[in-house]
Amino acid sequence: GAGVSQTPSNKVTEKGKYVELRCDPISGHTALYWYRQSLGQGPEFLIYFQGTGAADDSGLPNDRFFAVRPEGSVSTLKIQRTERGDSAVYLCASSLSGDPTAGELFFGEGSRLTVL
Amino acid sequence: GESVGLHLPTLSVQEGDNSIINCAYSNSASDYFIWYKQESGKGPQFIIDIRSNMDKRQGQRVTVLLNKTVKHLSLQIAATQPGDSAVYFCAENVDGSGNTGKLIFGQGTTLQVKP
Protein backbone atom coordinates (compact mmCIF):
# COMPACT_ATOMS: atom_id res chain seq x y z
CA GLY A 1 0.00 0.00 0.00
CA ALA A 2 0.89 3.63 -0.17
CA GLY A 3 1.38 4.04 3.54
CA VAL A 4 1.48 2.17 6.84
CA SER A 5 -1.90 0.59 7.48
CA GLN A 6 -3.17 -0.25 10.96
CA THR A 7 -6.28 -2.16 11.94
CA PRO A 8 -8.55 -1.79 13.73
CA SER A 9 -8.59 1.98 13.93
CA ASN A 10 -10.61 1.73 17.14
CA LYS A 11 -10.95 -1.11 19.60
CA VAL A 12 -13.04 -1.12 22.75
CA THR A 13 -12.61 -4.07 25.05
CA GLU A 14 -13.27 -5.09 28.61
CA LYS A 15 -10.66 -5.46 31.30
CA GLY A 16 -9.08 -8.88 31.21
CA LYS A 17 -9.71 -9.56 27.53
CA TYR A 18 -7.16 -10.37 24.84
CA VAL A 19 -6.49 -7.92 22.01
CA GLU A 20 -4.60 -8.07 18.72
CA LEU A 21 -3.57 -5.01 16.74
CA ARG A 22 -2.31 -5.35 13.20
CA CYS A 23 0.22 -3.32 11.23
CA ASP A 24 0.88 -3.55 7.51
CA PRO A 25 4.07 -1.58 6.73
CA ILE A 26 5.08 0.09 3.53
CA SER A 27 6.05 -2.50 0.96
CA GLY A 28 9.78 -3.19 1.00
CA HIS A 29 10.41 -1.64 4.42
CA THR A 30 12.46 -4.06 6.46
CA ALA A 31 12.22 -2.17 9.74
CA LEU A 32 9.01 -1.99 11.75
CA TYR A 33 8.34 -0.25 15.05
CA TRP A 34 5.55 -0.17 17.59
CA TYR A 35 5.00 2.88 19.78
CA ARG A 36 2.31 3.69 22.33
CA GLN A 37 0.89 7.16 22.77
CA SER A 38 -1.15 8.10 25.81
CA LEU A 39 -3.42 11.12 25.74
CA GLY A 40 -1.45 14.36 25.77
CA GLN A 41 1.91 12.59 25.60
CA GLY A 42 4.50 11.84 22.99
CA PRO A 43 4.84 8.34 21.57
CA GLU A 44 6.77 5.81 23.68
CA PHE A 45 8.86 3.10 22.07
CA LEU A 46 7.70 -0.49 22.54
CA ILE A 47 9.52 -2.77 20.09
CA TYR A 48 11.54 -2.75 16.90
CA PHE A 49 11.73 -5.48 14.23
CA GLN A 50 14.40 -5.84 11.61
CA GLY A 51 12.96 -8.39 9.22
CA THR A 52 11.29 -11.17 11.17
CA GLY A 53 13.24 -10.76 14.39
CA ALA A 54 12.69 -8.40 17.28
CA ALA A 55 15.92 -6.42 17.41
CA ASP A 56 14.88 -4.46 20.49
CA ASP A 57 11.88 -5.19 22.72
CA SER A 58 13.06 -3.17 25.69
CA GLY A 59 10.03 -0.90 25.58
CA LEU A 60 7.42 -3.59 26.17
CA PRO A 61 6.00 -2.74 29.60
CA ASN A 62 5.51 -6.31 30.84
CA ASP A 63 4.97 -9.89 29.68
CA ARG A 64 1.34 -9.24 28.82
CA PHE A 65 2.60 -7.52 25.68
CA PHE A 66 3.99 -9.50 22.77
CA ALA A 67 4.56 -8.77 19.09
CA VAL A 68 5.32 -10.93 16.09
CA ARG A 69 6.30 -10.43 12.48
CA PRO A 70 6.48 -13.99 11.12
CA GLU A 71 7.10 -13.22 7.44
CA GLY A 72 8.95 -9.95 7.80
CA SER A 73 6.04 -7.85 6.64
CA VAL A 74 2.80 -7.64 8.63
CA SER A 75 3.17 -7.39 12.39
CA THR A 76 0.71 -8.10 15.17
CA LEU A 77 0.88 -6.60 18.64
CA LYS A 78 -0.81 -8.84 21.18
CA ILE A 79 -1.98 -7.76 24.61
CA GLN A 80 -3.17 -10.33 27.12
CA ARG A 81 -5.37 -9.69 30.15
CA THR A 82 -5.86 -6.06 29.21
CA GLU A 83 -5.93 -3.42 31.94
CA ARG A 84 -7.44 0.05 31.93
CA GLY A 85 -3.95 1.50 31.89
CA ASP A 86 -3.36 -0.11 28.51
CA SER A 87 -5.77 2.39 26.96
CA ALA A 88 -3.80 4.43 24.43
CA VAL A 89 -3.17 4.86 20.73
CA TYR A 90 -0.82 2.19 19.43
CA LEU A 91 1.26 3.50 16.56
CA CYS A 92 3.15 1.45 14.03
CA ALA A 93 5.94 2.84 11.88
CA SER A 94 8.20 1.45 9.21
CA SER A 95 11.42 2.51 7.54
CA LEU A 96 13.47 1.28 4.65
CA SER A 97 16.61 0.34 6.50
CA GLY A 98 16.05 0.47 10.23
CA ASP A 99 18.67 3.11 10.79
CA PRO A 100 16.66 6.15 11.87
CA THR A 101 19.52 8.42 10.96
CA ALA A 102 19.28 7.30 7.36
CA GLY A 103 15.80 8.59 6.84
CA GLU A 104 12.46 9.12 8.41
CA LEU A 105 10.04 6.73 9.98
CA PHE A 106 6.63 6.52 8.34
CA PHE A 107 3.87 6.24 10.90
CA GLY A 108 0.42 4.79 10.50
CA GLU A 109 -2.65 6.51 11.90
CA GLY A 110 -2.70 4.25 14.92
CA SER A 111 -5.10 1.90 16.64
CA ARG A 112 -6.98 3.50 19.51
CA LEU A 113 -7.47 0.98 22.29
CA THR A 114 -9.95 1.63 25.06
CA VAL A 115 -10.14 -0.80 27.97
CA LEU A 116 -13.30 -0.46 30.02
CA GLY B 1 17.61 9.75 33.52
CA GLU B 2 17.35 10.82 29.90
CA SER B 3 14.44 12.93 28.84
CA VAL B 4 13.29 15.07 26.00
CA GLY B 5 10.88 17.84 26.76
CA LEU B 6 9.34 20.97 25.37
CA HIS B 7 9.31 24.31 27.13
CA LEU B 8 5.76 25.41 26.27
CA PRO B 9 2.69 23.24 25.88
CA THR B 10 0.84 25.67 23.56
CA LEU B 11 2.00 28.31 21.11
CA SER B 12 -0.44 30.66 19.41
CA VAL B 13 0.72 32.72 16.42
CA GLN B 14 -0.82 34.91 13.77
CA GLU B 15 -0.94 33.61 10.23
CA GLY B 16 2.10 34.84 8.33
CA ASP B 17 4.27 35.24 11.43
CA ASN B 18 7.26 33.05 12.18
CA SER B 19 6.94 30.33 14.82
CA ILE B 20 9.64 29.00 17.11
CA ILE B 21 9.11 25.78 19.02
CA ASN B 22 11.69 24.79 21.60
CA CYS B 23 12.87 21.50 23.00
CA ALA B 24 15.34 20.54 25.73
CA TYR B 25 17.06 17.18 25.93
CA SER B 26 19.14 15.70 28.70
CA ASN B 27 21.12 12.90 27.06
CA SER B 28 24.38 14.41 25.84
CA ALA B 29 25.17 11.16 24.00
CA SER B 30 22.21 11.54 21.65
CA ASP B 31 23.44 12.12 18.12
CA TYR B 32 20.32 12.44 16.04
CA PHE B 33 17.23 14.58 16.47
CA ILE B 34 13.97 14.78 14.59
CA TRP B 35 10.94 17.03 14.54
CA TYR B 36 7.52 15.51 13.89
CA LYS B 37 4.15 17.10 13.22
CA GLN B 38 1.01 15.34 14.38
CA GLU B 39 -2.46 16.39 13.31
CA SER B 40 -5.50 15.26 15.22
CA GLY B 41 -6.31 11.60 14.62
CA LYS B 42 -3.18 10.97 12.57
CA GLY B 43 0.25 9.54 13.14
CA PRO B 44 3.35 11.72 13.48
CA GLN B 45 4.73 13.05 10.23
CA PHE B 46 8.44 13.68 9.69
CA ILE B 47 9.38 17.34 9.24
CA ILE B 48 13.13 17.64 9.48
CA ASP B 49 16.09 16.02 11.18
CA ILE B 50 19.58 17.00 12.27
CA ARG B 51 22.68 15.15 13.34
CA SER B 52 24.77 16.21 16.30
CA ASN B 53 27.68 17.25 14.07
CA MET B 54 25.55 20.09 12.70
CA ASP B 55 24.07 23.13 14.40
CA LYS B 56 21.59 24.18 11.73
CA ARG B 57 19.62 22.58 8.95
CA GLN B 58 17.07 24.13 6.64
CA GLY B 59 14.13 22.69 4.80
CA GLN B 60 11.20 24.19 3.03
CA ARG B 61 9.94 26.94 5.38
CA VAL B 62 11.47 25.11 8.36
CA THR B 63 14.79 25.40 10.10
CA VAL B 64 16.11 23.28 12.94
CA LEU B 65 18.76 24.66 15.28
CA LEU B 66 20.80 22.50 17.62
CA ASN B 67 22.76 23.88 20.56
CA LYS B 68 24.69 21.02 22.10
CA THR B 69 26.25 23.21 24.77
CA VAL B 70 22.91 23.76 26.46
CA LYS B 71 21.23 20.68 24.98
CA HIS B 72 18.56 22.67 23.22
CA LEU B 73 16.74 22.10 19.96
CA SER B 74 14.39 24.46 18.17
CA LEU B 75 12.11 24.37 15.16
CA GLN B 76 11.48 27.56 13.26
CA ILE B 77 8.57 27.76 10.85
CA ALA B 78 8.57 30.72 8.48
CA ALA B 79 5.35 32.42 7.38
CA THR B 80 3.16 30.15 9.48
CA GLN B 81 0.01 28.97 7.74
CA PRO B 82 -3.28 27.58 9.10
CA GLY B 83 -2.24 24.14 7.83
CA ASP B 84 0.69 24.25 10.24
CA SER B 85 -1.69 23.96 13.19
CA ALA B 86 -0.82 20.68 14.90
CA VAL B 87 1.15 19.21 17.78
CA TYR B 88 4.91 19.26 17.25
CA PHE B 89 7.21 16.73 18.86
CA CYS B 90 10.95 16.63 19.07
CA ALA B 91 12.56 13.22 19.32
CA GLU B 92 16.06 11.94 19.87
CA ASN B 93 17.78 8.74 18.95
CA VAL B 94 18.66 7.02 22.18
CA ASP B 95 21.27 4.63 20.87
CA GLY B 96 24.27 6.48 19.58
CA SER B 97 25.03 3.70 17.11
CA GLY B 98 21.79 4.42 15.31
CA ASN B 99 21.02 0.72 15.04
CA THR B 100 17.90 0.34 17.08
CA GLY B 101 15.48 2.82 15.65
CA LYS B 102 14.42 3.65 19.17
CA LEU B 103 13.36 7.25 19.57
CA ILE B 104 12.48 9.20 22.70
CA PHE B 105 9.77 11.77 22.12
CA GLY B 106 9.04 14.92 24.05
CA GLN B 107 5.55 15.75 25.29
CA GLY B 108 4.71 18.01 22.40
CA THR B 109 3.81 21.64 21.74
CA THR B 110 0.46 22.55 20.28
CA LEU B 111 0.78 25.21 17.58
CA GLN B 112 -2.36 27.25 16.97
CA VAL B 113 -2.38 29.53 13.93
CA LYS B 114 -4.85 32.39 14.05
CA PRO B 115 -6.17 33.61 10.67
Contacts between the chains, C-beta under 8 A, distances in Angstrom:
chain1	res1	chain2	res2	distance
A	4	B	43	7.4
A	31	B	101	5.8
A	33	B	101	5.7
A	40	B	107	7.4
A	40	B	108	7.8
A	41	B	107	5.9
A	41	B	108	7.5
A	42	B	4	7.8
A	42	B	89	5.0
A	42	B	91	7.4
A	42	B	105	3.1
A	42	B	106	5.4
A	42	B	107	5.5
A	42	B	108	5.5
A	43	B	44	6.7
A	43	B	89	7.6
A	43	B	103	7.8
A	43	B	105	5.0
A	44	B	105	7.2
A	45	B	94	8.0
A	45	B	102	4.8
A	45	B	103	6.3
A	45	B	104	7.2
A	48	B	100	5.9
A	48	B	101	4.7
A	48	B	102	6.3
A	55	B	99	7.7
A	55	B	100	6.5
A	55	B	101	7.7
A	56	B	100	4.6
A	56	B	101	7.4
A	56	B	102	6.0
A	58	B	102	7.6
A	59	B	102	7.1
A	91	B	43	5.5
A	91	B	44	7.5
A	93	B	43	7.3
A	95	B	101	6.9
A	98	B	99	7.5
A	98	B	101	5.5
A	99	B	98	5.1
A	99	B	99	6.7
A	99	B	101	7.3
A	100	B	32	6.5
A	100	B	34	7.5
A	100	B	93	5.5
A	100	B	98	6.4
A	100	B	101	5.0
A	100	B	103	6.4
A	101	B	31	7.6
A	101	B	32	4.5
A	101	B	49	7.7
A	101	B	51	6.6
A	101	B	93	6.4
A	101	B	98	4.4
A	102	B	98	7.8
A	104	B	34	7.2
A	104	B	46	3.4
A	104	B	49	7.0
A	105	B	46	6.9
A	105	B	101	7.3
A	105	B	103	7.6
A	106	B	46	7.6
A	107	B	43	3.2
A	107	B	44	5.0
A	107	B	45	7.2
A	108	B	43	5.3
A	109	B	41	6.9
A	109	B	42	5.4
A	109	B	43	5.2
A	110	B	42	8.0
A	110	B	43	5.6
